[in-house]
Amino acid sequence: MKIGYLTTYDVWNRSTWPKTQVGICGAGQYLAKTLEEQAMPLDYIGPLAEKLPLQSKLKWHLYRQLLGRDYYPFTEPSVLQAYADQILGKLSGNDLDIVLCPENAIPIAYLDYQQPIVLWTDAPLASSVNFYPWLSNLCNETKQGLYAMEKAAFDRCELIIFLSDWAAEMAVNIYEIHPSKMRVIPWGANIECDRTSEDIENMINARNISPCKLLFIGIDWFRKGGNVAFQVAQELNQRGLETELTVMGCNPFIEEVPPSFVRILGFVNKYSELGRTQMNQLFSESHFLILPSTADFSPHVLCEANSFGLPCLTTDVGGIPTLIKNDLNGKTFSAQASISEYCDYITHLIKPYQHYKELAMSSFNEYQSRLNWSVAAKSLKRLLTDLL
């Protein structure tokens, strides 16, 4: 089986990855590595240049200044056609069986190719509209272009794989895609893991009962629920359960001077040796990853935490419930859950501590059984074989 691996970025050159797309690019790299290891050689189609029309900057300013709306040029037919032309040029002379795009619908929207096209993406871009802040103030031109672009891409695909049941349901609701054309396979953790059950058991046993260590990781303090994480740590301390909150990825928006129980690390590059060591230590010694997101698709950090036997406290928004199963590898709370609900759950697990140990071990088992790249790649291989 010859697979064309289609990405707009250079899979193996991290220095060129857009800062806002590091998670997606990292996933593409880990998937490529795993597929190669499972004897599925790839022909890399990328990187691709985004060729914007000359009027796009003018449009951006006009919509922003005159109408107070956001305009994005990535839905412009000329941009989509430029992607298709570049891809066809790279495919010329290649005898491929399948084209796999582990990104989004943009590069394949206008791609006319005789062999099956498979898209593996977190969720329809249209499901981001009025869900993610950056797509919550769109002008009608961009909104209509986004739906048209994504519909064209989905129609061209032989198979569409989403990371969550929620994403697949959104595709059915928005585009009326037949369920037979879709599958759900979560991605793995963007982190190396050679840990065994014995390693995790020793790690869990080394976590002291006190203080309770909460770990928050996110670049967007409010969207990722940092304010909720802070209030949870604050109330736990007020209840008499000594608690620490470590914040990684951003600076918290706290009105007063951060109290002594909050540790702020800022951005940590997990792809550097120093950053990787620091993250591994935090995952190892913390009791919970807390990520009370108000909007999210399928955060990789949840899988990464589970790979260290670290349970996740998060919300039931977007695709998160496909990753986190209550009392198996953490718990999802309603977006309207009170701070006390989080605190009650944590206290119940910490006292007696054996309940916590069982959940932590179960979290690693969930990672091993379904939330890693090896499992994802094997599932993909079966689907692609069925297409031929």
N, C-alpha and C positions, 0 to 999 in steps of 0.2 A: 504494500500500500504506500503510494507516494502522496504525501500531504504538503500542500502549500500553506505555510504558516503566515497569515496576513496580519501585520500590525503597522500602524502609522509611525511608530517609534522604532528605534534600534534596540532589539531585545537584549543585546549583550553589551551595550554601552550605557551604563547607568548615568554617566556624566551628562548625557544629552536628554535624559528624561525630564519632562515638564514637572515643576515642583508640585503642581496641583494634581498630578496624575501618577505619583510615585507608587501608590498602592496598586493601581491597575497594571502599571508597567512591571512592577515586581511580581505580580501574579502571572503575567505573561511569561516572564523569565522562568519562574519556578515550574510552570506547566510545561514549557518547552524542554527544560532539563529533564523532567520526569518522563515525558513522552520519549525522548531520546534514550533514556535508561531502560525503557520498556520496549526497545527494539522497534520504535516507530520513527524513522528518520524524517527530518523536516527540511523542506526547501523554504528558506526565509524570504518573504516578500515584504520588504521594508528596510529602512524607513521610507515614508512618503512625505512629500512637501505639501503643505497647505497653501494653495495658490488662491489668494483672496482677490476679489475684484477691486478695481481702483476706487470705486465709489463706496466701499464698505465702511471706511473710516468716516466719510462724510455722513453716511446714513446713521452710524452710531451716534455722532454728535447731534444730528438733527432730531433723532428720536429722543435722546436723553435731554437735550436742552429745550426743545419745543413741546414735546409731548410727555416728558417724564417717564418714558418707557425704555426697556432694554431691547436692543437689536443685536443679533448674533449672525455673522455671515456664514456659519458652517452649514446652513440649510440652503444656501444659494445654489441653483442648478449648475452654475459654472464651476463652483468649488467641488461639487459632487462628481461632475463629469471629469474634472482634472484628476481626481483620485482614481476614477475608473480607468482613465487613459494611462496613468502611471502603472497601475496594477497590470493591465493587459500588456504593456510594454515589458514588464518584468516576467510575465508568464509566457511570453513568446518563445516558442521552442521547448518549453518544459512540458513533459508528458505526465501531468498530475492526475491523480484519481479524485482528490477532494481538495477544496480550499477551506481552511479553518480560520475563522477570525475570532480571537479571544478578546474582543474589545467592545465596540459598539457598532451601531448600524451605519454610521456615517460613510466609511470607505467603500461599503458594498452596495450602497443605495442605487447606483447607476451601473453596476458591474454586470455585464452580459458575458457569461462564461458557460461553456457547454457542460462542464463537470459540476457535481453537487457542491453547493456552498453551505457551510455550517457556521452559524453564529453562536458563540458562547459568551453571554453577557450577563451582568448582574441583574438588570431589569430594563424594561422599555424606557427610553429617554423621556417619553411622554408622561411616564409616571412621576417624573421629577417636577413637572409643571405644577406650581403652587404647593409643592412638597419641600423641595430644596430652595433656600433663599435665592440662589443665583438664577433660578428659572421661575420666580414668583412675580415678576413685573414685566412680562414679555409684551412686546408690540404684537399686533395681530399678524403682521407679515412673518415674523419669526415663528410664531405659534403655528400658523398654518403650514409654513414650510417644514417645520419639525415633524408634524404629523404626516405630511406627504412623503417626506424623505424616509421616515421609518417604515411607513406602510410599503413603500417601494422595495426597501431592503428585505423586509419580512417576506414579501411575495416571492423574491428571488431565492430565498433560502429553502433548501430541502429539509433542513432541521434547525430548530432554534432551541438552545439549551439555556435555561435560566438558573440562577443560584438559589432560588427560593420558590415555594408554592405561591407566595404573595405575588411575586413578579409574573409568574405564569398566569395567575388569575387576572392581573392587570392587563396582560397582553390579550387575553380573551375578551375582557370587558371593553377595551379601547379599540382593538382592531378586529375583533371577531375571528381570531385565529383558531383553527380547529385544534383541539387538544392533542390529536394524533401527531401533529407536526412539532410538538414541544416535549421537552423532558426537563427534569429538575435535577441538577447535580451541583452541590455546593463546592466551592473552591477550597483549597487547603490553607495552611498557615504560611505566611511569607517569612519563614524563619526556619533555620536548620533544626532538625530534631532526630537525635539518635538515642533518646532516652528510653529506658526500659521501665517496666512496671516496678521493678525493684528500686530503680533510681528515683522514681516518683514517690514511692512509699517512704524512702529515706528523707526525701525533700519535705514531704508533708509532716513527718514526725519531727523534723528540725524546726518547724514553725512554732514559735512559742505562743502560748495561749494569750499572753498579754505583752505588748499592746496589740489590738486588732489592727491589721495593716490593710488599708484600702488603697488601690492603685487606679488612678484615672489617667487615660491616655487619649489625647485628641487635640487637634489643631484649632478646633472651633469650640470655645468654652461653653457657649450657650446652646448651640445645636446638639452637641454631644452630652449636654446635661451636667456640666461642671458645677453649676450653681446648686443642683440637687445633691450631687456628691458631697459638696462642702457642707450643706445643711445636715446630711446624714451623719457625717463625721462629728459635726458640732453637737447634735442631739445625743449621739452615743456617748460622748464624753460627759454630757450633762446627766445622763442616766447612770454614770459611774463606770462605764466600760471604756477603759483607756483605749483611745483610737488615734491612729495616724493616717493622714491622707497625703499621698504622694501624687503630684500633678506633673505629667510629662506631655510635652508637645505644644504647650501654650502657657501664657501668663494668665492666671485667674483674675476675673473681674470681681473683686471683693471690696466693698466700700471701705471697711476699716483696714488697718495694717494686718496682714495675714497672721493669725495666731500661731503659737508655737507648734500646734499639732499638724500644721500644713507645711509640707516640704515641696518647693517649686524647683523643677529641674529644667524647664524650658524644652526646646527642641533637642532631640537626641537622634543622631543618624545611626539607625540600626544596621546599615550596610558597612559601617566602619568597624574596625576591630574594637575600638574603645566603646563605641555606642552599643555594639552587640553584647559585649561583656556586661555593660551597665544594665541593659534591658534584661538579660538572662538572670542577673542577680535579683532584680526587682520582681520578675515573674516567679522566681524560686522562693523568695522570702515573704511575699504578700499573701494575705488570706483570701482576698476577693479582688477581681477586676470590677470596677463599678463604672458603668457607661449608660446613664439614663437618657439616651438620645431622644430628641423630639422628632428627628427625621433621619433615617438611615436605611440603606439597602441591605448589605450583608458584610458588616465590618470584619476585615481579616483579623483584627486584634482579638476577637472572641475565640477564634480557632487557635491563635498563638498562645493565648492564656491557657486554654485547655491542654495544650501540649506540655505544660508544666504542672498539670493537675491543679490549676487555678480556676475555681468556679467564677461564673460571671453573673453579676447583677445588672440587668439591663431592662429595656422596655419592649413591649409587644408591638412595636411599629415596624412598617416595612417588612423586609425579609428576615428579621431577627428571629422570630419564632421557629423558623426552619433550622436554625443553627443551635439555639439554646432551648433545651427541653427542661421544663420545670422539675426540679429535684433530681435531675440526672447530671447536668453540667452547669447548673446555676438556676436562675429564676428570671422570668420576664414579668415586669410589673406594668400595669396600665400607665399610660402617659399622665393620667390624672391621679396616680397613687400618691398618698400622703407620705411625708417623711417618716412618720411613725411606722408605716407598713414596711419600709426598708429596714428600719431599726429593729422591729419585732422579729423579722426573719433572720437577721444577722445574730441577734441575741439568742434566739432559739437554737441556732446551729452551734454557736460558740459554747453555750452552756446546755448540756454537756458537750465536751469537745469531740467526743466520738462521732457525733452526728456530722460535724464538719469534716472529719477525716474521711468518712464514707463518701460524702459528696465530692470531695477533692479527688479521691481515687476514681470515682465514677466519671468525673470530668475528663480525666486522662483516657479512660476507656472509650468515651464518646469520640475523642480526638483520634484514637487508634482505629476505631471501627468505621468512621464515616467522614471525619473532618480533616483529612490529610490529602496531599497531592497524589500519593500512590493510588489510593482508592478512587479518586476523581479520574485519574488517567486511565485506569482499568475500565471504569464505567464508560468513558468516552470511546475507548478502543472497541468495545463491544458494539456501541451505537454506530460507529463509522464502518465497521465490518458489515453490519446489517444493511448499510446503504448501498454497498457495492454488489 
